[in-house]
Amino acid sequence: TFVRKAKIPETERTKEEKAEAGENAAVVVWNALDGRSIDAENMDPLLRELSELSCQEFLQPDPDSTATTVALSVSLKGNKEYKLQLEREQNGETTRYTGTSSLVSQPFEMPAYTAEELIRKAEALFKTEKAGDSTRDG
C-alpha cells in the first residue's frame, strides 16, 4: 500500500514553491505503510501506464483454468476504487497474460510486453535500499 500525501499544505506553500510546481499543482509525496518514501520517478510511470492501459482482446470466462499464477494485483483508491489483477499462464516457452478489471465485466488478454512492463514498474516500488545505505546518488 502506498499513500499520497501533500508534502506541504497548499496554505503553507510560498509563492516560489507555487511558481515552481505550477500554481494549481499539488506538491505530493508517496509513502509506503512502513514509512519508506517512494520516489515519484518510480510511482508516476506506473500510474501513467495504468491510466493508459488497454487489452489485446476480451475472453470468455474459463472456470477450469488452473495453470495460472497471479502476476500482479493492483488496487487504486481515490474517489472510486479500481482493481486490476493479471495472471500469468505458462505453456512451455509461451507466456500468456490474462486479467480482470473493475472497469470491465469480461476477462481479457494483455500483450506480454505490456504486462511485463507493468510488473517491472510495480516491482521497482518494492525494492528497498541496501541495509545501512541511507544516502542516494543525486
Backbone as a chain_set.jsonl record, in Angstrom:
{"seq": "TFVRKAKIPETERTKEEKAEAGENAAVVVWNALDGRSIDAENMDPLLRELSELSCQEFLQPDPDSTATTVALSVSLKGNKEYKLQLEREQNGETTRYTGTSSLVSQPFEMPAYTAEELIRKAEALFKTEKAGDSTRDG", "coords": {"N": [[0.837, -1.177, 0.0], [0.548, 2.157, -0.857], [0.621, 5.54, -0.021], [-0.548, 8.698, -0.91], [0.379, 11.916, -0.091], [0.101, 15.382, 0.773], [2.994, 17.212, 0.415], [3.645, 19.737, 1.334], [1.245, 21.598, 2.91], [-1.235, 23.303, 0.965], [-1.889, 25.882, 1.84], [0.415, 26.651, 3.128], [2.398, 26.891, 1.266], [4.955, 28.672, -0.393], [5.188, 31.569, -2.576], [7.196, 31.071, -4.414], [7.389, 28.27, -4.384], [4.875, 27.601, -5.35], [5.036, 28.717, -7.903], [7.126, 27.212, -8.967], [6.085, 24.583, -8.988], [3.825, 24.978, -10.376], [0.905, 26.862, -10.402], [-1.526, 25.6, -9.63], [-0.749, 23.028, -9.16], [-0.378, 20.198, -7.138], [1.834, 19.611, -4.474], [3.17, 16.694, -3.808], [3.965, 13.707, -1.967], [4.867, 10.255, -1.932], [4.318, 7.536, 0.208], [5.184, 4.41, 1.643], [3.423, 2.012, 3.68], [5.153, 1.27, 5.685], [6.551, 3.526, 6.166], [8.584, 4.21, 4.428], [9.773, 6.421, 1.937], [8.61, 6.875, -1.315], [9.911, 7.285, -4.479], [8.746, 9.645, -6.818], [9.62, 9.249, -9.345], [9.485, 6.535, -9.681], [6.831, 5.889, -9.03], [5.135, 7.551, -10.635], [5.492, 6.71, -13.442], [4.312, 4.138, -13.331], [1.643, 4.696, -12.577], [0.91, 6.279, -14.752], [1.11, 4.413, -16.831], [-0.872, 2.597, -16.018], [-3.127, 4.227, -16.271], [-3.399, 4.462, -18.985], [-3.933, 1.987, -19.952], [-4.74, -0.761, -22.054], [-6.419, -3.622, -23.413], [-5.544, -6.666, -25.216], [-7.433, -8.443, -26.26], [-10.83, -9.426, -25.49], [-11.95, -12.107, -23.399], [-13.702, -15.251, -23.099], [-15.028, -16.305, -20.008], [-13.179, -18.8, -18.25], [-13.778, -21.252, -16.277], [-12.33, -23.507, -15.562], [-9.668, -22.971, -15.614], [-6.621, -23.572, -14.304], [-3.922, -23.428, -14.42], [-2.668, -21.044, -13.936], [-0.919, -18.263, -12.44], [-1.01, -15.602, -10.099], [0.209, -12.648, -11.312], [0.275, -9.919, -10.966], [-1.351, -7.68, -8.85], [-3.341, -4.93, -8.414], [-4.642, -2.245, -6.605], [-6.324, 0.721, -6.599], [-7.173, 3.591, -4.857], [-9.256, 6.331, -4.659], [-11.471, 8.796, -5.374], [-13.042, 6.791, -6.27], [-12.736, 3.189, -6.168], [-10.403, 1.218, -7.844], [-9.603, -1.85, -9.402], [-7.2, -4.17, -10.545], [-6.166, -7.223, -11.821], [-3.669, -9.342, -12.893], [-2.907, -12.382, -14.462], [-0.52, -14.95, -14.957], [0.057, -17.301, -17.403], [1.763, -20.133, -18.125], [2.849, -22.013, -20.803], [4.811, -24.256, -21.811], [7.273, -22.667, -23.58], [5.808, -20.455, -23.999], [4.305, -17.563, -22.76], [1.411, -16.276, -21.404], [-0.705, -13.569, -20.64], [-3.501, -12.888, -18.759], [-6.346, -11.087, -17.547], [-8.376, -9.355, -15.073], [-10.555, -6.623, -14.444], [-11.891, -3.925, -12.542], [-13.179, -2.152, -14.116], [-14.247, -3.34, -16.373], [-16.488, -5.958, -17.395], [-15.772, -8.401, -18.491], [-13.184, -10.92, -18.619], [-9.816, -10.448, -19.879], [-7.196, -10.531, -22.387], [-3.809, -9.608, -22.287], [-1.111, -8.033, -23.984], [2.095, -9.564, -23.698], [4.404, -7.935, -23.437], [3.34, -5.535, -22.459], [2.159, -6.3, -20.007], [4.438, -7.288, -18.664], [5.972, -4.969, -18.485], [4.382, -3.394, -16.792], [4.527, -4.987, -14.478], [7.275, -4.843, -13.965], [7.538, -2.101, -13.355], [5.901, -1.928, -11.085], [7.273, -3.651, -9.347], [9.585, -2.152, -8.95], [8.831, -0.315, -7.063], [8.922, -1.692, -4.713], [11.498, -2.333, -4.184], [14.023, -2.174, -1.873], [16.407, 0.002, -0.327], [19.867, -0.855, 0.028], [20.841, -2.38, 3.077], [21.894, -0.227, 5.638], [22.652, 1.752, 3.888], [21.767, 4.808, 3.546], [21.973, 6.924, 1.929], [21.576, 8.674, -1.178], [22.292, 8.688, -4.655], [22.595, 11.737, -6.28]], "CA": [[0.0, 0.0, 0.0], [1.26, 3.419, -0.955], [-0.284, 6.637, 0.299], [-0.146, 10.001, -1.44], [0.101, 12.991, 0.855], [0.641, 16.694, 0.419], [4.303, 17.459, 1.019], [3.463, 20.998, 2.047], [-0.149, 22.023, 2.714], [-1.406, 24.388, -0.004], [-1.906, 27.175, 2.526], [1.746, 26.972, 3.628], [3.348, 26.983, 0.169], [5.399, 30.023, -0.727], [4.968, 31.943, -3.969], [8.214, 30.404, -5.22], [7.019, 26.858, -4.497], [3.715, 27.539, -6.243], [5.508, 29.007, -9.259], [7.949, 26.091, -9.413], [5.252, 23.406, -9.223], [2.63, 25.375, -11.105], [0.013, 27.493, -9.423], [-2.544, 24.672, -9.123], [-0.192, 21.686, -8.991], [-0.187, 19.771, -5.749], [3.151, 19.096, -4.14], [2.832, 15.469, -3.09], [4.952, 12.656, -1.768], [4.299, 8.925, -1.77], [4.923, 6.78, 1.293], [4.71, 3.055, 1.908], [2.894, 1.923, 5.039], [6.251, 1.137, 6.645], [7.173, 4.84, 6.327], [9.534, 4.493, 3.36], [9.377, 7.377, 0.922], [8.667, 6.303, -2.663], [10.226, 8.299, -5.476], [7.765, 9.883, -7.873], [10.22, 8.698, -10.565], [9.019, 5.151, -9.775], [5.371, 5.825, -8.935], [4.463, 8.222, -11.747], [5.387, 5.895, -14.658], [3.353, 3.056, -13.112], [0.299, 5.271, -12.632], [0.672, 6.701, -16.135], [0.878, 3.192, -17.605], [-2.183, 2.077, -15.628], [-4.187, 5.105, -16.766], [-3.498, 4.32, -20.441], [-3.946, 0.553, -20.198], [-5.757, -1.358, -22.917], [-6.174, -5.054, -23.543], [-5.358, -7.198, -26.562], [-8.75, -8.942, -26.635], [-11.642, -9.919, -24.387], [-12.02, -13.562, -23.374], [-14.821, -15.888, -22.418], [-14.558, -16.857, -18.736], [-12.792, -20.207, -18.263], [-13.769, -21.649, -14.86], [-11.42, -24.623, -15.316], [-8.285, -22.529, -15.761], [-5.912, -23.764, -13.044], [-2.48, -23.355, -14.66], [-2.243, -19.65, -13.892], [-0.489, -17.697, -11.163], [-1.204, -14.152, -10.057], [1.447, -11.942, -11.652], [0.184, -8.551, -10.469], [-2.649, -7.263, -8.329], [-3.252, -3.506, -8.103], [-5.865, -1.61, -6.139], [-6.141, 2.166, -6.502], [-8.305, 4.216, -4.182], [-9.376, 7.781, -4.716], [-12.914, 8.987, -5.269], [-13.544, 5.436, -6.515], [-11.7, 2.166, -6.044], [-10.171, 0.488, -9.089], [-8.808, -3.055, -9.18], [-6.672, -4.863, -11.71], [-5.397, -8.417, -11.488], [-3.119, -10.033, -14.057], [-2.454, -13.745, -14.208], [0.456, -15.459, -15.92], [-0.151, -18.701, -17.776], [2.963, -20.619, -18.814], [2.626, -23.227, -21.564], [6.102, -24.456, -22.452], [8.006, -21.402, -23.646], [4.847, -19.385, -24.249], [3.707, -16.926, -21.595], [0.19, -15.547, -21.752], [-1.223, -12.802, -19.518], [-4.925, -12.587, -18.778], [-6.635, -10.257, -16.397], [-9.698, -8.842, -14.757], [-10.511, -5.233, -14.015], [-13.161, -3.419, -12.027], [-13.771, -1.289, -15.134], [-14.905, -4.129, -17.412], [-17.093, -7.165, -16.835], [-15.173, -9.601, -19.071], [-11.732, -11.078, -18.535], [-9.167, -10.011, -21.11], [-5.799, -10.905, -22.592], [-2.956, -8.435, -22.426], [0.178, -8.377, -24.594], [3.12, -9.886, -22.703], [5.31, -6.802, -23.197], [2.627, -4.556, -21.627], [2.045, -6.87, -18.662], [5.767, -7.366, -18.056], [6.387, -3.598, -18.173], [3.641, -3.032, -15.582], [5.095, -5.75, -13.368], [8.593, -4.267, -13.688], [7.341, -0.808, -12.698], [5.366, -2.187, -9.746], [8.358, -4.221, -8.533], [10.541, -1.086, -8.617], [8.34, 0.362, -5.863], [9.17, -2.518, -3.537], [12.934, -2.518, -3.978], [14.498, -1.381, -0.746], [17.824, 0.338, -0.408], [20.72, -1.801, 0.742], [20.913, -2.113, 4.514], [22.974, 0.65, 6.048], [22.898, 2.789, 2.894], [20.641, 5.732, 3.573], [22.246, 8.034, 1.001], [21.17, 8.459, -2.566], [23.039, 9.442, -5.66], [21.72, 12.829, -6.686]], "C": [[0.879, 1.236, 0.0], [0.256, 4.545, -0.784], [0.298, 7.934, -0.238], [-0.569, 11.066, -0.435], [0.686, 14.29, 0.33], [1.958, 16.88, 1.16], [4.249, 18.709, 1.884], [1.998, 21.387, 1.838], [-0.222, 23.252, 1.821], [-1.32, 25.753, 0.667], [-0.53, 27.601, 3.008], [2.799, 27.092, 2.527], [3.693, 28.432, -0.119], [5.088, 30.31, -2.194], [5.95, 31.233, -4.883], [7.861, 28.925, -5.426], [5.833, 26.693, -5.44], [4.148, 27.755, -7.687], [6.302, 27.84, -9.818], [7.1, 24.887, -9.795], [4.067, 23.715, -10.127], [1.615, 25.846, -10.076], [-0.973, 26.499, -8.812], [-2.012, 23.273, -8.862], [0.016, 21.379, -7.515], [1.235, 19.273, -5.571], [2.893, 17.889, -3.252], [4.055, 14.578, -2.941], [4.193, 11.352, -1.612], [5.052, 8.223, -0.653], [4.326, 5.381, 1.331], [4.204, 3.031, 3.342], [3.984, 1.797, 6.084], [7.018, 2.45, 6.822], [8.185, 5.197, 5.256], [8.946, 5.505, 2.389], [9.576, 6.722, -0.449], [8.912, 7.433, -3.649], [9.111, 8.409, -6.502], [8.287, 9.33, -9.195], [9.806, 7.245, -10.772], [7.5, 5.075, -9.823], [4.683, 6.399, -10.168], [4.397, 7.384, -13.025], [4.393, 4.738, -14.52], [1.928, 3.59, -13.215], [-0.057, 5.723, -14.041], [0.343, 5.486, -17.007], [-0.503, 2.612, -17.289], [-3.31, 2.929, -16.203], [-4.402, 4.963, -18.276], [-3.621, 2.859, -20.88], [-5.061, 0.129, -21.147], [-5.404, -2.833, -23.106], [-6.012, -5.441, -25.002], [-6.692, -7.712, -27.099], [-9.495, -9.387, -25.39], [-11.806, -11.42, -24.536], [-13.33, -14.028, -22.77], [-14.288, -16.458, -21.109], [-14.288, -18.349, -18.846], [-12.693, -20.691, -16.816], [-12.793, -22.767, -14.541], [-9.956, -24.235, -15.422], [-7.555, -22.609, -14.42], [-4.409, -23.59, -13.201], [-1.969, -21.915, -14.633], [-1.773, -19.28, -12.494], [-0.696, -16.187, -11.229], [0.147, -13.487, -10.292], [1.451, -10.53, -11.073], [-1.235, -8.296, -10.003], [-2.498, -5.816, -7.86], [-4.628, -3.025, -7.661], [-5.556, -0.131, -5.945], [-7.383, 2.771, -5.874], [-8.182, 5.724, -4.283], [-10.833, 8.071, -4.462], [-13.638, 7.66, -5.48], [-12.404, 4.468, -6.26], [-11.629, 1.39, -7.355], [-9.293, -0.715, -8.771], [-8.416, -3.664, -10.519], [-5.913, -6.073, -11.215], [-4.973, -9.092, -12.79], [-2.638, -11.406, -13.628], [-1.535, -14.183, -15.339], [0.166, -16.94, -16.149], [1.059, -19.131, -18.603], [2.627, -21.943, -19.491], [3.893, -23.471, -22.371], [6.876, -23.153, -22.417], [7.09, -20.203, -23.852], [4.256, -18.878, -22.935], [2.531, -16.098, -22.063], [-0.295, -14.831, -20.489], [-2.7, -12.518, -19.74], [-5.225, -11.764, -17.534], [-8.099, -9.951, -16.218], [-9.521, -7.424, -14.23], [-11.882, -4.833, -13.498], [-13.867, -2.537, -13.053], [-14.495, -2.037, -16.244], [-15.419, -5.433, -16.814], [-16.448, -8.451, -17.353], [-13.691, -9.694, -18.772], [-11.115, -10.73, -19.889], [-7.756, -10.577, -21.182], [-5.019, -9.626, -22.83], [-1.653, -8.858, -23.099], [1.244, -8.575, -23.512], [4.014, -8.695, -22.411], [4.648, -5.741, -22.312], [2.547, -5.045, -20.186], [3.396, -6.889, -17.962], [6.311, -5.983, -17.703], [5.67, -3.101, -16.911], [4.233, -3.715, -14.353], [6.448, -5.176, -12.977], [8.455, -2.951, -12.928], [6.793, -0.981, -11.283], [6.457, -2.744, -8.834], [9.368, -3.164, -8.117], [10.117, -0.348, -7.349], [8.699, -0.395, -4.589], [10.65, -2.789, -3.288], [13.377, -1.609, -2.849], [15.968, -1.087, -0.94], [18.613, -0.667, 0.403], [20.831, -1.386, 2.199], [22.115, -1.24, 4.83], [23.263, 1.762, 5.073], [21.694, 3.713, 2.828], [20.859, 6.924, 2.647], [21.778, 7.668, -0.385], [22.091, 9.228, -3.465], [22.116, 10.519, -6.189], [21.922, 13.196, -8.074]], "O": [[1.836, 1.337, 0.768], [-0.838, 4.5, -1.347], [1.478, 8.23, -0.048], [-1.716, 11.109, 0.009], [1.637, 14.295, -0.451], [2.026, 16.723, 2.379], [4.74, 18.73, 3.013], [1.553, 21.494, 0.695], [0.627, 24.14, 1.906], [-0.734, 26.681, 0.109], [-0.311, 28.783, 3.273], [3.964, 27.364, 2.815], [2.829, 29.308, -0.09], [4.765, 29.4, -2.958], [5.596, 30.835, -5.993], [8.02, 28.396, -6.526], [5.793, 25.755, -6.236], [3.683, 27.059, -8.59], [6.177, 27.507, -10.996], [7.36, 24.239, -10.808], [3.382, 22.802, -10.59], [1.5, 25.266, -8.997], [-1.232, 26.546, -7.61], [-2.755, 22.414, -8.387], [0.522, 22.204, -6.754], [1.77, 18.585, -6.44], [2.459, 18.021, -2.107], [5.032, 14.684, -3.683], [3.028, 11.339, -1.214], [6.277, 8.305, -0.574], [3.135, 5.186, 1.087], [4.517, 3.923, 4.13], [3.783, 2.168, 7.24], [8.018, 2.492, 7.539], [8.611, 6.349, 5.168], [7.761, 5.448, 2.061], [10.602, 6.088, -0.698], [8.189, 8.43, -3.646], [8.597, 7.404, -6.992], [7.499, 8.979, -10.073], [9.775, 6.766, -11.905], [6.942, 4.279, -10.578], [3.746, 5.796, -10.69], [3.339, 7.339, -13.652], [3.707, 4.395, -15.483], [1.091, 2.983, -13.884], [-1.198, 5.566, -14.476], [-0.583, 5.525, -17.818], [-1.22, 2.186, -18.194], [-4.35, 2.392, -16.584], [-5.469, 5.307, -18.785], [-3.43, 2.543, -22.054], [-6.189, 0.61, -21.047], [-4.247, -3.234, -22.975], [-6.301, -4.657, -25.905], [-7.044, -7.453, -28.25], [-8.887, -9.69, -24.364], [-11.802, -11.948, -25.647], [-13.984, -13.298, -22.026], [-13.203, -17.039, -21.093], [-15.065, -19.083, -19.458], [-11.64, -20.557, -16.193], [-12.452, -22.968, -13.376], [-9.085, -25.1, -15.327], [-7.825, -21.823, -13.512], [-3.686, -23.604, -12.205], [-0.945, -21.608, -15.244], [-2.168, -19.892, -11.502], [-0.571, -15.578, -12.291], [1.107, -13.732, -9.561], [2.509, -10.002, -10.727], [-2.198, -8.652, -10.68], [-1.648, -5.508, -7.025], [-5.644, -3.359, -8.27], [-4.633, 0.226, -5.213], [-8.504, 2.499, -6.301], [-7.128, 6.301, -4.02], [-11.384, 7.645, -3.447], [-14.718, 7.438, -4.932], [-11.246, 4.872, -6.148], [-12.646, 0.963, -7.902], [-8.359, -0.621, -7.974], [-9.187, -3.672, -11.479], [-5.104, -5.969, -10.293], [-5.793, -9.374, -13.663], [-2.038, -11.567, -12.565], [-1.736, -13.84, -16.504], [0.046, -17.72, -15.204], [1.339, -18.555, -19.655], [2.176, -22.883, -18.837], [4.037, -22.958, -23.481], [7.111, -22.594, -21.345], [7.552, -19.062, -23.875], [3.775, -19.656, -22.11], [2.643, -15.314, -23.005], [-0.298, -15.409, -19.403], [-3.097, -11.979, -20.773], [-4.443, -11.752, -16.583], [-8.937, -10.238, -17.073], [-8.491, -7.074, -13.654], [-12.906, -5.34, -13.958], [-15.04, -2.208, -12.874], [-15.276, -1.438, -16.982], [-14.857, -5.949, -15.848], [-16.568, -9.494, -16.71], [-13.009, -8.674, -18.68], [-11.799, -10.718, -20.912], [-7.198, -11.037, -20.186], [-5.494, -8.693, -23.479], [-1.141, -9.94, -22.812], [1.283, -7.835, -22.529], [4.355, -8.457, -21.252], [5.325, -5.113, -21.498], [2.833, -4.293, -19.253], [3.487, -6.541, -16.785], [7.039, -5.841, -16.72], [6.285, -2.46, -16.059], [4.414, -3.084, -13.311], [6.742, -5.036, -11.79], [9.18, -2.714, -11.961], [7.188, -0.247, -10.377], [6.554, -2.349, -7.672], [9.954, -3.266, -7.038], [10.965, 0.188, -6.636], [8.77, 0.195, -3.511], [11.01, -3.407, -2.286], [13.126, -0.404, -2.877], [16.684, -1.821, -1.621], [18.097, -1.259, 1.351], [20.906, -0.199, 2.518], [23.22, -1.487, 4.346], [24.053, 2.652, 5.388], [20.719, 3.428, 2.133], [20.026, 7.829, 2.587], [21.609, 6.494, -0.715], [22.61, 10.283, -3.099], [20.963, 10.237, -6.514], [21.259, 14.105, -8.575]]}, "num_chains": 1, "name": "protein.A"}
